[in-house]
Amino acid sequence: MRPRIDLTAAAWRTSSHSNADGGDCVEVADGVPTVVPVRDSKAPTRATLLMPSAAWGHFVTAVRHDGLTA
């Protein structure tokens, strides 16, 4: 069983590249040990993805360098 992670005090942020009306965006929370919480900004009370910190780093690097393919 995985331990529960309390995100009630998490400080969520969106990308600086988000559009002005806040649509079509994800939010991430910083400062949570070992994982990066990711959620839909349009539905913040729905499920949160807990991505391992190392995997998040690889994902962000790939996005920055156009390394993602369909």
mmCIF file of the N, C-alpha and C atoms, coordinates in Angstrom:
data_MODEL
# 
_entry.id   MODEL 
# 
loop_
_atom_site.group_PDB 
_atom_site.id 
_atom_site.type_symbol 
_atom_site.label_atom_id 
_atom_site.label_alt_id 
_atom_site.label_comp_id 
_atom_site.label_asym_id 
_atom_site.label_entity_id 
_atom_site.label_seq_id 
_atom_site.pdbx_PDB_ins_code 
_atom_site.Cartn_x 
_atom_site.Cartn_y 
_atom_site.Cartn_z 
_atom_site.occupancy 
_atom_site.B_iso_or_equiv 
_atom_site.pdbx_formal_charge 
_atom_site.auth_seq_id 
_atom_site.auth_comp_id 
_atom_site.auth_asym_id 
_atom_site.auth_atom_id 
_atom_site.pdbx_PDB_model_num 
ATOM 1   N N  . MET A 1 1  ? 0.845   -1.178 0.000   1.00 0.00 ? 1  MET A N  1 
ATOM 2   C CA . MET A 1 1  ? 0.000   0.000  0.000   1.00 0.00 ? 1  MET A CA 1 
ATOM 3   C C  . MET A 1 1  ? 0.892   1.243  0.000   1.00 0.00 ? 1  MET A C  1 
ATOM 4   N N  . ARG A 1 2  ? 0.552   2.201  -0.823  1.00 0.00 ? 2  ARG A N  1 
ATOM 5   C CA . ARG A 1 2  ? 1.314   3.447  -0.889  1.00 0.00 ? 2  ARG A CA 1 
ATOM 6   C C  . ARG A 1 2  ? 0.848   4.403  0.203   1.00 0.00 ? 2  ARG A C  1 
ATOM 7   N N  . PRO A 1 3  ? 1.785   5.144  0.779   1.00 0.00 ? 3  PRO A N  1 
ATOM 8   C CA . PRO A 1 3  ? 1.374   6.121  1.796   1.00 0.00 ? 3  PRO A CA 1 
ATOM 9   C C  . PRO A 1 3  ? 0.578   7.256  1.167   1.00 0.00 ? 3  PRO A C  1 
ATOM 10  N N  . ARG A 1 4  ? -0.353  7.793  1.917   1.00 0.00 ? 4  ARG A N  1 
ATOM 11  C CA . ARG A 1 4  ? -1.131  8.941  1.441   1.00 0.00 ? 4  ARG A CA 1 
ATOM 12  C C  . ARG A 1 4  ? -0.279  10.195 1.532   1.00 0.00 ? 4  ARG A C  1 
ATOM 13  N N  . ILE A 1 5  ? -0.447  11.061 0.566   1.00 0.00 ? 5  ILE A N  1 
ATOM 14  C CA . ILE A 1 5  ? 0.276   12.331 0.557   1.00 0.00 ? 5  ILE A CA 1 
ATOM 15  C C  . ILE A 1 5  ? -0.745  13.438 0.739   1.00 0.00 ? 5  ILE A C  1 
ATOM 16  N N  . ASP A 1 6  ? -0.555  14.238 1.781   1.00 0.00 ? 6  ASP A N  1 
ATOM 17  C CA . ASP A 1 6  ? -1.481  15.333 2.084   1.00 0.00 ? 6  ASP A CA 1 
ATOM 18  C C  . ASP A 1 6  ? -1.146  16.542 1.214   1.00 0.00 ? 6  ASP A C  1 
ATOM 19  N N  . LEU A 1 7  ? -2.069  16.913 0.334   1.00 0.00 ? 7  LEU A N  1 
ATOM 20  C CA . LEU A 1 7  ? -1.860  18.041 -0.574  1.00 0.00 ? 7  LEU A CA 1 
ATOM 21  C C  . LEU A 1 7  ? -2.716  19.249 -0.204  1.00 0.00 ? 7  LEU A C  1 
ATOM 22  N N  . THR A 1 8  ? -3.326  19.227 0.982   1.00 0.00 ? 8  THR A N  1 
ATOM 23  C CA . THR A 1 8  ? -4.225  20.325 1.351   1.00 0.00 ? 8  THR A CA 1 
ATOM 24  C C  . THR A 1 8  ? -3.501  21.661 1.465   1.00 0.00 ? 8  THR A C  1 
ATOM 25  N N  . ALA A 1 9  ? -2.230  21.646 1.826   1.00 0.00 ? 9  ALA A N  1 
ATOM 26  C CA . ALA A 1 9  ? -1.479  22.897 1.955   1.00 0.00 ? 9  ALA A CA 1 
ATOM 27  C C  . ALA A 1 9  ? -0.543  23.138 0.768   1.00 0.00 ? 9  ALA A C  1 
ATOM 28  N N  . ALA A 1 10 ? -0.685  22.331 -0.277  1.00 0.00 ? 10 ALA A N  1 
ATOM 29  C CA . ALA A 1 10 ? 0.206   22.460 -1.436  1.00 0.00 ? 10 ALA A CA 1 
ATOM 30  C C  . ALA A 1 10 ? 0.017   23.805 -2.128  1.00 0.00 ? 10 ALA A C  1 
ATOM 31  N N  . ALA A 1 11 ? 1.111   24.363 -2.590  1.00 0.00 ? 11 ALA A N  1 
ATOM 32  C CA . ALA A 1 11 ? 1.082   25.618 -3.355  1.00 0.00 ? 11 ALA A CA 1 
ATOM 33  C C  . ALA A 1 11 ? 1.138   25.255 -4.837  1.00 0.00 ? 11 ALA A C  1 
ATOM 34  N N  . TRP A 1 12 ? -0.005  25.342 -5.502  1.00 0.00 ? 12 TRP A N  1 
ATOM 35  C CA . TRP A 1 12 ? -0.113  24.962 -6.908  1.00 0.00 ? 12 TRP A CA 1 
ATOM 36  C C  . TRP A 1 12 ? 0.270   26.127 -7.804  1.00 0.00 ? 12 TRP A C  1 
ATOM 37  N N  . ARG A 1 13 ? 0.878   25.810 -8.947  1.00 0.00 ? 13 ARG A N  1 
ATOM 38  C CA . ARG A 1 13 ? 1.230   26.841 -9.925  1.00 0.00 ? 13 ARG A CA 1 
ATOM 39  C C  . ARG A 1 13 ? 0.961   26.322 -11.331 1.00 0.00 ? 13 ARG A C  1 
ATOM 40  N N  . THR A 1 14 ? 0.756   27.255 -12.249 1.00 0.00 ? 14 THR A N  1 
ATOM 41  C CA . THR A 1 14 ? 0.575   26.901 -13.660 1.00 0.00 ? 14 THR A CA 1 
ATOM 42  C C  . THR A 1 14 ? 1.779   27.400 -14.446 1.00 0.00 ? 14 THR A C  1 
ATOM 43  N N  . SER A 1 15 ? 1.908   26.922 -15.638 1.00 0.00 ? 15 SER A N  1 
ATOM 44  C CA . SER A 1 15 ? 3.003   27.332 -16.511 1.00 0.00 ? 15 SER A CA 1 
ATOM 45  C C  . SER A 1 15 ? 2.892   28.805 -16.868 1.00 0.00 ? 15 SER A C  1 
ATOM 46  N N  . SER A 1 16 ? 4.020   29.439 -17.042 1.00 0.00 ? 16 SER A N  1 
ATOM 47  C CA . SER A 1 16 ? 4.020   30.835 -17.505 1.00 0.00 ? 16 SER A CA 1 
ATOM 48  C C  . SER A 1 16 ? 3.546   30.930 -18.949 1.00 0.00 ? 16 SER A C  1 
ATOM 49  N N  . HIS A 1 17 ? 3.439   29.791 -19.621 1.00 0.00 ? 17 HIS A N  1 
ATOM 50  C CA . HIS A 1 17 ? 2.953   29.757 -21.003 1.00 0.00 ? 17 HIS A CA 1 
ATOM 51  C C  . HIS A 1 17 ? 1.450   29.505 -21.080 1.00 0.00 ? 17 HIS A C  1 
ATOM 52  N N  . SER A 1 18 ? 0.772   29.469 -19.937 1.00 0.00 ? 18 SER A N  1 
ATOM 53  C CA . SER A 1 18 ? -0.680  29.257 -19.919 1.00 0.00 ? 18 SER A CA 1 
ATOM 54  C C  . SER A 1 18 ? -1.378  30.421 -20.602 1.00 0.00 ? 18 SER A C  1 
ATOM 55  N N  . ASN A 1 19 ? -2.530  30.125 -21.200 1.00 0.00 ? 19 ASN A N  1 
ATOM 56  C CA . ASN A 1 19 ? -3.252  31.237 -21.824 1.00 0.00 ? 19 ASN A CA 1 
ATOM 57  C C  . ASN A 1 19 ? -3.923  32.092 -20.754 1.00 0.00 ? 19 ASN A C  1 
ATOM 58  N N  . ALA A 1 20 ? -4.296  33.302 -21.113 1.00 0.00 ? 20 ALA A N  1 
ATOM 59  C CA . ALA A 1 20 ? -4.782  34.304 -20.159 1.00 0.00 ? 20 ALA A CA 1 
ATOM 60  C C  . ALA A 1 20 ? -6.065  33.907 -19.440 1.00 0.00 ? 20 ALA A C  1 
ATOM 61  N N  . ASP A 1 21 ? -6.941  33.140 -20.091 1.00 0.00 ? 21 ASP A N  1 
ATOM 62  C CA . ASP A 1 21 ? -8.211  32.798 -19.447 1.00 0.00 ? 21 ASP A CA 1 
ATOM 63  C C  . ASP A 1 21 ? -8.115  31.543 -18.579 1.00 0.00 ? 21 ASP A C  1 
ATOM 64  N N  . GLY A 1 22 ? -6.935  30.957 -18.468 1.00 0.00 ? 22 GLY A N  1 
ATOM 65  C CA . GLY A 1 22 ? -6.733  29.823 -17.570 1.00 0.00 ? 22 GLY A CA 1 
ATOM 66  C C  . GLY A 1 22 ? -7.192  28.488 -18.112 1.00 0.00 ? 22 GLY A C  1 
ATOM 67  N N  . GLY A 1 23 ? -7.578  28.405 -19.362 1.00 0.00 ? 23 GLY A N  1 
ATOM 68  C CA . GLY A 1 23 ? -8.042  27.146 -19.926 1.00 0.00 ? 23 GLY A CA 1 
ATOM 69  C C  . GLY A 1 23 ? -6.906  26.265 -20.418 1.00 0.00 ? 23 GLY A C  1 
ATOM 70  N N  . ASP A 1 24 ? -7.215  24.996 -20.599 1.00 0.00 ? 24 ASP A N  1 
ATOM 71  C CA . ASP A 1 24 ? -6.278  24.029 -21.168 1.00 0.00 ? 24 ASP A CA 1 
ATOM 72  C C  . ASP A 1 24 ? -4.918  24.042 -20.490 1.00 0.00 ? 24 ASP A C  1 
ATOM 73  N N  . CYS A 1 25 ? -4.913  23.882 -19.199 1.00 0.00 ? 25 CYS A N  1 
ATOM 74  C CA . CYS A 1 25 ? -3.647  23.972 -18.479 1.00 0.00 ? 25 CYS A CA 1 
ATOM 75  C C  . CYS A 1 25 ? -3.586  22.932 -17.368 1.00 0.00 ? 25 CYS A C  1 
ATOM 76  N N  . VAL A 1 26 ? -2.381  22.582 -17.011 1.00 0.00 ? 26 VAL A N  1 
ATOM 77  C CA . VAL A 1 26 ? -2.167  21.742 -15.840 1.00 0.00 ? 26 VAL A CA 1 
ATOM 78  C C  . VAL A 1 26 ? -1.509  22.585 -14.763 1.00 0.00 ? 26 VAL A C  1 
ATOM 79  N N  . GLU A 1 27 ? -1.653  22.130 -13.536 1.00 0.00 ? 27 GLU A N  1 
ATOM 80  C CA . GLU A 1 27 ? -1.002  22.771 -12.397 1.00 0.00 ? 27 GLU A CA 1 
ATOM 81  C C  . GLU A 1 27 ? -0.077  21.750 -11.756 1.00 0.00 ? 27 GLU A C  1 
ATOM 82  N N  . VAL A 1 28 ? 1.015   22.224 -11.200 1.00 0.00 ? 28 VAL A N  1 
ATOM 83  C CA . VAL A 1 28 ? 1.922   21.368 -10.444 1.00 0.00 ? 28 VAL A CA 1 
ATOM 84  C C  . VAL A 1 28 ? 2.140   21.985 -9.071  1.00 0.00 ? 28 VAL A C  1 
ATOM 85  N N  . ALA A 1 29 ? 2.444   21.142 -8.115  1.00 0.00 ? 29 ALA A N  1 
ATOM 86  C CA . ALA A 1 29 ? 2.740   21.617 -6.760  1.00 0.00 ? 29 ALA A CA 1 
ATOM 87  C C  . ALA A 1 29 ? 4.202   21.323 -6.459  1.00 0.00 ? 29 ALA A C  1 
ATOM 88  N N  . ASP A 1 30 ? 4.873   22.311 -5.907  1.00 0.00 ? 30 ASP A N  1 
ATOM 89  C CA . ASP A 1 30 ? 6.282   22.160 -5.540  1.00 0.00 ? 30 ASP A CA 1 
ATOM 90  C C  . ASP A 1 30 ? 6.411   21.767 -4.071  1.00 0.00 ? 30 ASP A C  1 
ATOM 91  N N  . GLY A 1 31 ? 7.553   21.212 -3.733  1.00 0.00 ? 31 GLY A N  1 
ATOM 92  C CA . GLY A 1 31 ? 7.879   20.963 -2.338  1.00 0.00 ? 31 GLY A CA 1 
ATOM 93  C C  . GLY A 1 31 ? 7.320   19.686 -1.743  1.00 0.00 ? 31 GLY A C  1 
ATOM 94  N N  . VAL A 1 32 ? 6.813   18.783 -2.571  1.00 0.00 ? 32 VAL A N  1 
ATOM 95  C CA . VAL A 1 32 ? 6.319   17.503 -2.063  1.00 0.00 ? 32 VAL A CA 1 
ATOM 96  C C  . VAL A 1 32 ? 7.445   16.484 -2.266  1.00 0.00 ? 32 VAL A C  1 
ATOM 97  N N  . PRO A 1 33 ? 7.934   15.857 -1.201  1.00 0.00 ? 33 PRO A N  1 
ATOM 98  C CA . PRO A 1 33 ? 9.071   14.941 -1.327  1.00 0.00 ? 33 PRO A CA 1 
ATOM 99  C C  . PRO A 1 33 ? 8.800   13.766 -2.266  1.00 0.00 ? 33 PRO A C  1 
ATOM 100 N N  . THR A 1 34 ? 9.720   13.486 -3.131  1.00 0.00 ? 34 THR A N  1 
ATOM 101 C CA . THR A 1 34 ? 9.793   12.329 -4.044  1.00 0.00 ? 34 THR A CA 1 
ATOM 102 C C  . THR A 1 34 ? 8.810   12.327 -5.207  1.00 0.00 ? 34 THR A C  1 
ATOM 103 N N  . VAL A 1 35 ? 7.797   13.176 -5.202  1.00 0.00 ? 35 VAL A N  1 
ATOM 104 C CA . VAL A 1 35 ? 6.828   13.198 -6.304  1.00 0.00 ? 35 VAL A CA 1 
ATOM 105 C C  . VAL A 1 35 ? 6.510   14.635 -6.706  1.00 0.00 ? 35 VAL A C  1 
ATOM 106 N N  . VAL A 1 36 ? 5.974   14.781 -7.917  1.00 0.00 ? 36 VAL A N  1 
ATOM 107 C CA . VAL A 1 36 ? 5.463   16.069 -8.374  1.00 0.00 ? 36 VAL A CA 1 
ATOM 108 C C  . VAL A 1 36 ? 3.973   15.873 -8.638  1.00 0.00 ? 36 VAL A C  1 
ATOM 109 N N  . PRO A 1 37 ? 3.109   16.469 -7.818  1.00 0.00 ? 37 PRO A N  1 
ATOM 110 C CA . PRO A 1 37 ? 1.673   16.371 -8.046  1.00 0.00 ? 37 PRO A CA 1 
ATOM 111 C C  . PRO A 1 37 ? 1.275   17.214 -9.265  1.00 0.00 ? 37 PRO A C  1 
ATOM 112 N N  . VAL A 1 38 ? 0.455   16.632 -10.138 1.00 0.00 ? 38 VAL A N  1 
ATOM 113 C CA . VAL A 1 38 ? -0.010  17.300 -11.354 1.00 0.00 ? 38 VAL A CA 1 
ATOM 114 C C  . VAL A 1 38 ? -1.524  17.158 -11.403 1.00 0.00 ? 38 VAL A C  1 
ATOM 115 N N  . ARG A 1 39 ? -2.226  18.264 -11.712 1.00 0.00 ? 39 ARG A N  1 
ATOM 116 C CA . ARG A 1 39 ? -3.686  18.207 -11.806 1.00 0.00 ? 39 ARG A CA 1 
ATOM 117 C C  . ARG A 1 39 ? -4.188  19.124 -12.918 1.00 0.00 ? 39 ARG A C  1 
ATOM 118 N N  . ASP A 1 40 ? -5.436  18.938 -13.283 1.00 0.00 ? 40 ASP A N  1 
ATOM 119 C CA . ASP A 1 40 ? -6.106  19.749 -14.299 1.00 0.00 ? 40 ASP A CA 1 
ATOM 120 C C  . ASP A 1 40 ? -6.566  21.050 -13.656 1.00 0.00 ? 40 ASP A C  1 
ATOM 121 N N  . SER A 1 41 ? -6.148  22.186 -14.207 1.00 0.00 ? 41 SER A N  1 
ATOM 122 C CA . SER A 1 41 ? -6.515  23.476 -13.612 1.00 0.00 ? 41 SER A CA 1 
ATOM 123 C C  . SER A 1 41 ? -8.007  23.758 -13.709 1.00 0.00 ? 41 SER A C  1 
ATOM 124 N N  . LYS A 1 42 ? -8.691  23.131 -14.670 1.00 0.00 ? 42 LYS A N  1 
ATOM 125 C CA . LYS A 1 42 ? -10.130 23.352 -14.830 1.00 0.00 ? 42 LYS A CA 1 
ATOM 126 C C  . LYS A 1 42 ? -10.947 22.491 -13.873 1.00 0.00 ? 42 LYS A C  1 
ATOM 127 N N  . ALA A 1 43 ? -10.334 21.465 -13.310 1.00 0.00 ? 43 ALA A N  1 
ATOM 128 C CA . ALA A 1 43 ? -11.042 20.555 -12.406 1.00 0.00 ? 43 ALA A CA 1 
ATOM 129 C C  . ALA A 1 43 ? -10.111 20.156 -11.257 1.00 0.00 ? 43 ALA A C  1 
ATOM 130 N N  . PRO A 1 44 ? -9.724  21.112 -10.416 1.00 0.00 ? 44 PRO A N  1 
ATOM 131 C CA . PRO A 1 44 ? -8.723  20.833 -9.386  1.00 0.00 ? 44 PRO A CA 1 
ATOM 132 C C  . PRO A 1 44 ? -9.153  19.844 -8.305  1.00 0.00 ? 44 PRO A C  1 
ATOM 133 N N  . THR A 1 45 ? -10.436 19.576 -8.174  1.00 0.00 ? 45 THR A N  1 
ATOM 134 C CA . THR A 1 45 ? -10.873 18.622 -7.152  1.00 0.00 ? 45 THR A CA 1 
ATOM 135 C C  . THR A 1 45 ? -10.903 17.189 -7.672  1.00 0.00 ? 45 THR A C  1 
ATOM 136 N N  . ARG A 1 46 ? -10.668 17.016 -8.949  1.00 0.00 ? 46 ARG A N  1 
ATOM 137 C CA . ARG A 1 46 ? -10.624 15.662 -9.505  1.00 0.00 ? 46 ARG A CA 1 
ATOM 138 C C  . ARG A 1 46 ? -9.271  15.028 -9.215  1.00 0.00 ? 46 ARG A C  1 
ATOM 139 N N  . ALA A 1 47 ? -9.004  13.903 -9.795  1.00 0.00 ? 47 ALA A N  1 
ATOM 140 C CA . ALA A 1 47 ? -7.791  13.129 -9.502  1.00 0.00 ? 47 ALA A CA 1 
ATOM 141 C C  . ALA A 1 47 ? -6.506  13.920 -9.749  1.00 0.00 ? 47 ALA A C  1 
ATOM 142 N N  . THR A 1 48 ? -5.520  13.653 -8.922  1.00 0.00 ? 48 THR A N  1 
ATOM 143 C CA . THR A 1 48 ? -4.191  14.245 -9.050  1.00 0.00 ? 48 THR A CA 1 
ATOM 144 C C  . THR A 1 48 ? -3.212  13.139 -9.415  1.00 0.00 ? 48 THR A C  1 
ATOM 145 N N  . LEU A 1 49 ? -2.395  13.392 -10.423 1.00 0.00 ? 49 LEU A N  1 
ATOM 146 C CA . LEU A 1 49 ? -1.352  12.462 -10.826 1.00 0.00 ? 49 LEU A CA 1 
ATOM 147 C C  . LEU A 1 49 ? -0.117  12.741 -9.979  1.00 0.00 ? 49 LEU A C  1 
ATOM 148 N N  . LEU A 1 50 ? 0.433   11.707 -9.364  1.00 0.00 ? 50 LEU A N  1 
ATOM 149 C CA . LEU A 1 50 ? 1.663   11.852 -8.585  1.00 0.00 ? 50 LEU A CA 1 
ATOM 150 C C  . LEU A 1 50 ? 2.796   11.243 -9.398  1.00 0.00 ? 50 LEU A C  1 
ATOM 151 N N  . MET A 1 51 ? 3.585   12.100 -10.021 1.00 0.00 ? 51 MET A N  1 
ATOM 152 C CA . MET A 1 51 ? 4.662   11.645 -10.891 1.00 0.00 ? 51 MET A CA 1 
ATOM 153 C C  . MET A 1 51 ? 5.974   11.623 -10.105 1.00 0.00 ? 51 MET A C  1 
ATOM 154 N N  . PRO A 1 52 ? 6.731   10.522 -10.193 1.00 0.00 ? 52 PRO A N  1 
ATOM 155 C CA . PRO A 1 52 ? 8.031   10.507 -9.521  1.00 0.00 ? 52 PRO A CA 1 
ATOM 156 C C  . PRO A 1 52 ? 8.875   11.705 -9.971  1.00 0.00 ? 52 PRO A C  1 
ATOM 157 N N  . SER A 1 53 ? 9.582   12.315 -9.044  1.00 0.00 ? 53 SER A N  1 
ATOM 158 C CA . SER A 1 53 ? 10.341  13.533 -9.338  1.00 0.00 ? 53 SER A CA 1 
ATOM 159 C C  . SER A 1 53 ? 11.303  13.362 -10.506 1.00 0.00 ? 53 SER A C  1 
ATOM 160 N N  . ALA A 1 54 ? 12.011  12.243 -10.573 1.00 0.00 ? 54 ALA A N  1 
ATOM 161 C CA . ALA A 1 54 ? 12.955  12.020 -11.671 1.00 0.00 ? 54 ALA A CA 1 
ATOM 162 C C  . ALA A 1 54 ? 12.227  11.946 -13.010 1.00 0.00 ? 54 ALA A C  1 
ATOM 163 N N  . ALA A 1 55 ? 11.083  11.277 -13.044 1.00 0.00 ? 55 ALA A N  1 
ATOM 164 C CA . ALA A 1 55 ? 10.305  11.174 -14.284 1.00 0.00 ? 55 ALA A CA 1 
ATOM 165 C C  . ALA A 1 55 ? 9.808   12.546 -14.718 1.00 0.00 ? 55 ALA A C  1 
ATOM 166 N N  . TRP A 1 56 ? 9.396   13.379 -13.771 1.00 0.00 ? 56 TRP A N  1 
ATOM 167 C CA . TRP A 1 56 ? 8.948   14.739 -14.092 1.00 0.00 ? 56 TRP A CA 1 
ATOM 168 C C  . TRP A 1 56 ? 10.090  15.526 -14.735 1.00 0.00 ? 56 TRP A C  1 
ATOM 169 N N  . GLY A 1 57 ? 11.273  15.401 -14.184 1.00 0.00 ? 57 GLY A N  1 
ATOM 170 C CA . GLY A 1 57 ? 12.431  16.091 -14.749 1.00 0.00 ? 57 GLY A CA 1 
ATOM 171 C C  . GLY A 1 57 ? 12.698  15.677 -16.186 1.00 0.00 ? 57 GLY A C  1 
ATOM 172 N N  . HIS A 1 58 ? 12.612  14.382 -16.472 1.00 0.00 ? 58 HIS A N  1 
ATOM 173 C CA . HIS A 1 58 ? 12.805  13.891 -17.845 1.00 0.00 ? 58 HIS A CA 1 
ATOM 174 C C  . HIS A 1 58 ? 11.701  14.405 -18.766 1.00 0.00 ? 58 HIS A C  1 
ATOM 175 N N  . PHE A 1 59 ? 10.477  14.419 -18.279 1.00 0.00 ? 59 PHE A N  1 
ATOM 176 C CA . PHE A 1 59 ? 9.344   14.912 -19.070 1.00 0.00 ? 59 PHE A CA 1 
ATOM 177 C C  . PHE A 1 59 ? 9.537   16.382 -19.436 1.00 0.00 ? 59 PHE A C  1 
ATOM 178 N N  . VAL A 1 60 ? 9.873   17.210 -18.458 1.00 0.00 ? 60 VAL A N  1 
ATOM 179 C CA . VAL A 1 60 ? 10.064  18.643 -18.710 1.00 0.00 ? 60 VAL A CA 1 
ATOM 180 C C  . VAL A 1 60 ? 11.210  18.867 -19.698 1.00 0.00 ? 60 VAL A C  1 
ATOM 181 N N  . THR A 1 61 ? 12.297  18.125 -19.546 1.00 0.00 ? 61 THR A N  1 
ATOM 182 C CA . THR A 1 61 ? 13.417  18.247 -20.484 1.00 0.00 ? 61 THR A CA 1 
ATOM 183 C C  . THR A 1 61 ? 12.979  17.894 -21.897 1.00 0.00 ? 61 THR A C  1 
ATOM 184 N N  . ALA A 1 62 ? 12.211  16.827 -22.052 1.00 0.00 ? 62 ALA A N  1 
ATOM 185 C CA . ALA A 1 62 ? 11.732  16.420 -23.373 1.00 0.00 ? 62 ALA A CA 1 
ATOM 186 C C  . ALA A 1 62 ? 10.828  17.479 -23.984 1.00 0.00 ? 62 ALA A C  1 
ATOM 187 N N  . VAL A 1 63 ? 9.947   18.063 -23.182 1.00 0.00 ? 63 VAL A N  1 
ATOM 188 C CA . VAL A 1 63 ? 9.050   19.111 -23.688 1.00 0.00 ? 63 VAL A CA 1 
ATOM 189 C C  . VAL A 1 63 ? 9.862   20.317 -24.148 1.00 0.00 ? 63 VAL A C  1 
ATOM 190 N N  . ARG A 1 64 ? 10.826  20.711 -23.370 1.00 0.00 ? 64 ARG A N  1 
ATOM 191 C CA . ARG A 1 64 ? 11.654  21.883 -23.716 1.00 0.00 ? 64 ARG A CA 1 
ATOM 192 C C  . ARG A 1 64 ? 12.449  21.678 -25.000 1.00 0.00 ? 64 ARG A C  1 
ATOM 193 N N  . HIS A 1 65 ? 12.808  20.447 -25.300 1.00 0.00 ? 65 HIS A N  1 
ATOM 194 C CA . HIS A 1 65 ? 13.650  20.164 -26.461 1.00 0.00 ? 65 HIS A CA 1 
ATOM 195 C C  . HIS A 1 65 ? 12.881  19.474 -27.585 1.00 0.00 ? 65 HIS A C  1 
ATOM 196 N N  . ASP A 1 66 ? 11.555  19.611 -27.585 1.00 0.00 ? 66 ASP A N  1 
ATOM 197 C CA . ASP A 1 66 ? 10.708  18.996 -28.618 1.00 0.00 ? 66 ASP A CA 1 
ATOM 198 C C  . ASP A 1 66 ? 10.996  17.508 -28.783 1.00 0.00 ? 66 ASP A C  1 
ATOM 199 N N  . GLY A 1 67 ? 11.234  16.830 -27.680 1.00 0.00 ? 67 GLY A N  1 
ATOM 200 C CA . GLY A 1 67 ? 11.569  15.417 -27.730 1.00 0.00 ? 67 GLY A CA 1 
ATOM 201 C C  . GLY A 1 67 ? 10.383  14.481 -27.615 1.00 0.00 ? 67 GLY A C  1 
ATOM 202 N N  . LEU A 1 68 ? 9.172   14.999 -27.676 1.00 0.00 ? 68 LEU A N  1 
ATOM 203 C CA . LEU A 1 68 ? 7.982   14.154 -27.582 1.00 0.00 ? 68 LEU A CA 1 
ATOM 204 C C  . LEU A 1 68 ? 7.424   13.900 -28.974 1.00 0.00 ? 68 LEU A C  1 
ATOM 205 N N  . THR A 1 69 ? 7.047   12.675 -29.219 1.00 0.00 ? 69 THR A N  1 
ATOM 206 C CA . THR A 1 69 ? 6.425   12.336 -30.497 1.00 0.00 ? 69 THR A CA 1 
ATOM 207 C C  . THR A 1 69 ? 5.089   11.676 -30.233 1.00 0.00 ? 69 THR A C  1 
ATOM 208 N N  . ALA A 1 70 ? 4.209   11.761 -31.213 1.00 0.00 ? 70 ALA A N  1 
ATOM 209 C CA . ALA A 1 70 ? 2.865   11.185 -31.061 1.00 0.00 ? 70 ALA A CA 1 
ATOM 210 C C  . ALA A 1 70 ? 2.897   9.692  -31.221 1.00 0.00 ? 70 ALA A C  1 
# 
